[in-house]
Amino acid sequence: MIDLFPIVGPVLRSFDPETAHGLTIKALSSGLMPPVREKDDPILRSRVFGLDFANPVGLAAGFDKNAEVVDAMLRLGFGFVEAGSVTPRPQPGNPKPRLFRAPEQGAVINRLGFNNEGLEPFAQRLERRLSGGRKAPGIVGANLGKNKDTVEAADDYVLGVTRVAALVDYLVVNVSSPNTPGLRALQGARSAAHPSGPRSRRPVGLQAGQGAARPAEDRPRPDGRGQVRHRRGRAGVGHRRADRVQHHHRPAGGDPGAAARARPAACPASRCSRPRPRSCARCTG
C-alpha cells in the first residue's frame, strides 16, 4: 500500500481540524483511499464476546459518527469499526470551534458534543451496506448516545438498541462523554441508564468514564418496569481493544495524549492497591 500521508497530511493540517476531518470522511466515502492488500497474520485473531476478530486494533467511535465510511475503514486494515456516537434525533453539538489540535502531544482535544445526523440516516446506511453485497469483512459496532435535551436518558438508549441491534455485531451505551451535560451522572449504580425494550442478542458494552468501569450486561434483560437487571457477563468497557478491559483516565475535553501521559502508576479504585495492570479484575468487576 502506498503511504499517502506525507503528501495528504500537510494539506489536511492547513485546514482547521473539523474541516480536515470532514474532508477525510468525504475522501473515504468516495473511494479515494486504496484498500490494504495484505491479509492479517492468523496469530492476530481473537474471539471475544462470541465474535471473531481478525486483529485486535479497532477504530473507536467519534471518527465515523454517521456510519458513512464503515467499510472503507475496515478495508484499511482495522479489525473492527465502531460507528457513532449516534443519538435518536439529529443535533448540532457544541458551538464551534470545538476540535483543537495538540501537536506536541500527538492528540486532539474533542469538545464536539455528540454532533450527528440522527438515528435514522445512521441505520439506513448500515442497512444499505448489508443489502448491497459489497460490505467489507470485519466487526462493526454502534455507539449509542442520548440527545442533550432528553430527560429520560433510558428512552433514547432503548430507541438506539431497537433500531440498530440487528444491523451491527455489538452495541455500546455511551455514558462517558464529558461534552454532554449530565451524561456522566448516569454512571451511578442506581441511575445508570441501560438499554431496555426488546431483548437484543448483540453484545452490549457500557462505555464509562473515570472511576466508573463496570461490566455491562451481555444481553439486557428488562423487567416489568422497563428497567434492565444487571447480570455479570462478558463486557467491553473503556478503550477499543478487543482483548482488554482498561480504565478511562481522560480530562474534560477528551485529550487522549494527556491521558496517556498522566496515567497513574497504581489503580485509582479505592478498593484496589495493586499497581495498574493491563486489565484489573478487581477494579473493573
C-alpha positions as CSV (number, residue, x, y, z in Angstrom):
1,M,0.0,0.0,0.0
2,I,1.3,3.5,-0.9
3,D,1.8,5.8,2.1
4,L,-0.1,8.9,1.1
5,F,0.2,10.7,4.4
6,P,3.4,12.6,3.7
7,I,1.5,14.2,0.9
8,V,-2.0,14.4,2.3
9,G,-1.1,15.2,5.9
10,P,0.3,18.7,5.4
11,V,-2.6,19.6,3.1
12,L,-5.1,18.5,5.8
13,R,-3.3,20.4,8.5
14,S,-3.7,23.5,6.5
15,F,-7.4,23.4,7.4
16,D,-9.0,23.7,10.8
17,P,-9.3,20.2,12.5
18,E,-13.0,19.8,11.9
19,T,-12.9,20.8,8.3
20,A,-10.0,18.4,7.8
21,H,-12.0,15.6,9.4
22,G,-14.9,16.3,7.1
23,L,-12.7,16.2,4.0
24,T,-11.2,12.9,5.2
25,I,-14.7,11.4,5.5
26,K,-15.6,12.6,2.0
27,A,-12.5,11.2,0.5
28,L,-13.0,7.8,2.2
29,S,-16.7,7.7,1.2
30,S,-15.7,8.5,-2.4
31,G,-13.3,5.5,-2.6
32,L,-10.2,7.6,-3.0
33,M,-8.2,5.6,-0.4
34,P,-6.7,2.4,-1.7
35,P,-7.5,-0.7,0.4
36,V,-4.9,-2.6,2.3
37,R,-3.8,-5.6,0.3
38,E,-2.1,-7.7,3.0
39,K,-4.1,-10.3,5.0
40,D,-3.8,-10.3,8.7
41,D,-1.5,-12.8,10.3
42,P,-3.6,-15.6,11.9
43,I,-1.7,-15.0,15.1
44,L,-3.7,-11.7,15.5
45,R,-7.0,-13.5,15.6
46,S,-9.1,-13.5,18.8
47,R,-12.6,-14.4,19.8
48,V,-14.3,-12.0,22.2
49,F,-18.0,-11.7,23.1
50,G,-18.6,-14.6,20.8
51,L,-17.2,-12.5,17.9
52,D,-14.2,-13.4,15.7
53,F,-11.8,-10.5,15.3
54,A,-9.2,-10.7,12.5
55,N,-6.9,-8.4,14.5
56,P,-7.3,-6.5,17.8
57,V,-6.9,-3.0,16.5
58,G,-10.2,-1.2,16.1
59,L,-11.4,2.3,15.2
60,A,-13.2,3.9,18.2
61,A,-16.4,5.8,18.0
62,G,-16.2,9.5,17.2
63,F,-14.4,9.3,13.8
64,D,-17.3,7.9,11.8
65,K,-20.3,9.5,13.7
66,N,-22.8,8.9,10.9
67,A,-21.8,5.4,9.7
68,E,-20.6,6.8,6.4
69,V,-17.2,5.0,6.0
70,V,-17.5,1.8,8.0
71,D,-16.4,-0.4,5.1
72,A,-13.8,2.0,3.9
73,M,-12.1,1.8,7.3
74,L,-12.4,-1.9,7.5
75,R,-10.6,-2.1,4.1
76,L,-7.8,0.0,5.5
77,G,-7.0,-2.8,7.9
78,F,-8.9,-2.3,11.1
79,G,-10.1,-5.4,12.8
80,F,-13.3,-3.7,13.9
81,V,-15.0,-0.3,13.5
82,E,-17.4,1.4,15.9
83,A,-19.7,3.9,14.3
84,G,-21.3,6.8,16.3
85,S,-21.9,8.1,18.8
86,V,-25.5,8.4,17.4
87,T,-28.5,10.0,19.1
88,P,-32.1,9.4,18.2
89,R,-32.7,12.9,16.9
90,P,-30.1,14.9,14.9
91,Q,-28.3,17.5,16.9
92,P,-25.6,20.1,16.0
93,G,-23.4,19.6,19.0
94,N,-21.5,22.3,20.8
95,P,-20.6,25.7,19.2
96,K,-17.5,25.9,17.0
97,P,-14.6,25.9,17.4
98,R,-14.8,22.6,19.3
99,L,-12.0,20.4,17.9
100,F,-8.4,21.5,18.7
101,R,-5.0,20.1,17.7
102,A,-2.4,19.4,20.3
103,P,0.7,18.7,18.1
104,E,3.2,18.3,20.9
105,Q,1.0,15.6,22.5
106,G,0.1,14.0,19.2
107,A,-3.5,14.4,20.0
108,V,-6.7,16.4,19.6
109,I,-9.0,17.9,22.2
110,N,-12.6,17.0,21.4
111,R,-15.5,19.1,22.6
112,L,-17.9,18.1,19.8
113,G,-20.9,17.3,22.0
114,F,-22.5,14.3,20.1
115,N,-23.0,16.2,16.8
116,N,-24.6,13.7,14.4
117,E,-27.3,13.3,11.8
118,G,-29.6,11.2,13.9
119,L,-30.5,7.6,14.2
120,E,-32.5,7.1,11.0
121,P,-29.8,8.1,8.5
122,F,-27.3,6.1,10.6
123,A,-29.4,3.0,10.5
124,Q,-30.2,3.3,6.8
125,R,-26.6,3.4,5.9
126,L,-26.0,0.2,7.9
127,E,-29.0,-1.4,6.1
128,R,-27.6,-0.5,2.7
129,R,-24.2,-2.0,3.5
130,L,-25.8,-5.3,4.5
131,S,-28.1,-5.4,1.4
132,G,-25.6,-4.1,-1.1
133,G,-23.4,-7.2,-1.2
134,R,-20.1,-5.2,-1.0
135,K,-19.6,-5.0,2.7
136,A,-16.1,-5.4,3.9
137,P,-15.2,-8.3,6.3
138,G,-14.8,-7.3,9.9
139,I,-16.7,-6.5,13.1
140,V,-18.9,-3.4,13.2
141,G,-20.3,-1.9,16.3
142,A,-22.7,1.0,17.1
143,N,-22.1,3.6,19.9
144,L,-25.3,4.9,21.3
145,G,-25.7,8.3,22.9
146,K,-28.6,10.4,24.2
147,N,-29.8,13.7,23.0
148,K,-28.7,16.7,25.0
149,D,-32.3,17.8,25.8
150,T,-33.7,14.3,26.6
151,V,-34.9,14.0,30.2
152,E,-35.3,10.2,30.4
153,A,-32.0,9.0,29.1
154,A,-33.0,5.4,29.0
155,D,-35.7,6.2,26.4
156,D,-33.0,7.3,24.0
157,Y,-30.9,4.2,24.5
158,V,-33.9,2.0,24.0
159,L,-34.6,3.7,20.7
160,G,-31.0,3.1,19.6
161,V,-30.9,-0.5,20.6
162,T,-34.3,-1.2,19.0
163,R,-33.3,0.4,15.7
164,V,-29.7,-0.8,15.1
165,A,-29.2,-4.0,17.1
166,A,-29.9,-6.2,14.1
167,L,-27.6,-4.2,11.9
168,V,-24.3,-4.4,13.8
169,D,-22.2,-7.0,15.7
170,Y,-22.2,-5.3,19.1
171,L,-23.6,-2.2,20.8
172,V,-22.0,0.3,23.2
173,V,-24.0,2.5,25.6
174,N,-22.1,5.8,25.9
175,V,-22.3,7.4,29.3
176,S,-18.7,8.7,29.3
177,S,-18.6,11.8,27.2
178,P,-17.6,14.9,29.1
179,N,-19.2,17.1,26.4
180,T,-22.9,16.3,27.2
181,P,-24.2,17.9,30.4
182,G,-25.3,15.4,33.0
183,L,-24.2,12.3,30.9
184,R,-21.6,11.1,33.4
185,A,-24.2,11.2,36.2
186,L,-25.7,8.1,34.6
187,Q,-22.7,6.1,35.7
188,G,-24.0,5.8,39.2
189,A,-25.2,2.3,40.2
190,R,-28.7,3.5,40.8
191,S,-29.1,5.9,37.9
192,A,-27.2,4.2,35.1
193,A,-29.5,4.2,32.0
194,H,-29.0,0.8,30.4
195,P,-30.9,-0.2,27.3
196,S,-34.2,-2.0,27.8
197,G,-37.1,-2.9,25.5
198,P,-36.8,-5.8,23.1
199,R,-34.1,-8.3,24.0
200,S,-31.0,-7.8,21.9
201,R,-28.8,-10.8,21.1
202,R,-25.9,-8.5,20.4
203,P,-23.2,-8.0,23.0
204,V,-23.8,-4.7,24.8
205,G,-20.9,-2.8,26.5
206,L,-21.0,0.2,28.8
207,Q,-18.6,3.0,27.9
208,A,-18.0,4.6,31.3
209,G,-15.7,7.3,32.4
210,Q,-13.1,7.7,35.1
211,G,-13.6,5.5,38.1
212,A,-16.8,4.0,36.8
213,A,-15.7,1.0,34.8
214,R,-18.1,-1.9,35.5
215,P,-19.2,-4.9,33.5
216,A,-22.3,-4.3,31.4
217,E,-24.8,-7.0,30.7
218,D,-24.1,-9.2,27.7
219,R,-27.7,-9.4,26.8
220,P,-30.1,-6.9,28.5
221,R,-33.0,-8.4,30.4
222,P,-35.7,-5.8,31.1
223,D,-38.1,-6.4,34.0
224,G,-41.8,-5.4,34.0
225,R,-41.0,-1.8,34.7
226,G,-38.8,-1.4,31.6
227,Q,-35.6,-1.4,33.7
228,V,-32.7,-3.7,33.0
229,R,-31.5,-6.0,35.7
230,H,-27.7,-6.4,35.9
231,R,-26.2,-9.7,35.0
232,R,-22.4,-10.2,35.2
233,G,-21.1,-11.4,31.9
234,R,-18.8,-10.5,29.0
235,A,-18.3,-6.8,28.8
236,G,-16.4,-4.3,26.7
237,V,-15.5,-1.2,28.9
238,G,-13.1,1.5,28.0
239,H,-10.5,1.7,25.3
240,R,-11.2,0.0,21.9
241,R,-9.1,-3.1,22.3
242,A,-10.8,-6.4,21.5
243,D,-8.8,-8.3,24.1
244,R,-8.5,-6.0,27.1
245,V,-10.5,-4.0,29.6
246,Q,-8.9,-0.8,30.7
247,H,-9.9,2.3,32.6
248,H,-10.6,5.7,31.0
249,H,-8.4,8.5,32.6
250,R,-9.3,11.3,30.3
251,P,-9.6,15.0,31.2
252,A,-12.6,17.0,30.3
253,G,-12.5,17.8,26.6
254,G,-11.1,14.4,25.6
255,D,-7.3,14.8,25.3
256,P,-6.1,11.2,24.9
257,G,-2.4,12.3,24.7
258,A,-2.6,13.9,28.1
259,A,-4.5,10.9,29.4
260,A,-1.7,8.6,28.5
261,R,1.0,10.9,30.0
262,A,-1.0,11.4,33.2
263,R,-1.7,7.7,33.8
264,P,-1.0,6.9,37.4
265,A,1.2,4.0,38.5
266,A,-1.4,2.4,40.7
267,C,-5.0,1.6,40.1
268,P,-7.2,4.5,41.3
269,A,-10.0,2.4,42.5
270,S,-10.2,2.8,46.3
271,R,-10.5,-1.0,46.8
272,C,-7.5,-1.8,44.7
273,S,-4.0,-1.1,45.8
274,R,-2.1,-3.2,43.3
275,P,0.0,-1.5,40.6
276,R,-2.0,-0.7,37.5
277,P,-2.3,-3.9,35.3
278,R,-3.4,-4.1,31.8
279,S,-6.7,-5.5,33.0
280,C,-7.6,-5.5,36.7
281,A,-10.5,-7.8,37.5
282,R,-10.7,-6.4,41.0
283,C,-11.3,-2.8,39.9
284,T,-13.2,-3.5,36.7
285,G,-15.6,-6.0,38.2
